[in-house]
Amino acid sequence: MAIAIKLMIELFLLLAQTPSAQCHPSYPDLCLPIGRDVDCSDIPDSKKPVRITGKDDHRLDKDKDGWGCELNNGDR
């Protein structure tokens, strides 16, 4: 089940070409879903680090520097 969810999130991220109402506005470079928790492990390494421009609802930016899922600082 967890693998299927990760694959669905990855597909969702790859297919998202333009911002939409379903994409969280705080993550302008990726289409991360609103209302569903996403962890760094759900995001492909090729899409990291994640730029964060608003409220970090997914808690990806552990050190609060505006970048989440940085491979060198232990972000989840």
Secondary structure as GFF3:
##gff-version 3
##sequence-region A 1 76
A	DSSP	alpha_helix	2	15	.	.	.	ID=ss1
A	DSSP	three_ten_helix	40	42	.	.	.	ID=ss2
A	DSSP	three_ten_helix	45	47	.	.	.	ID=ss3
A	DSSP	beta_strand	50	51	.	.	.	ID=ss4
A	DSSP	beta_strand	67	68	.	.	.	ID=ss5
###
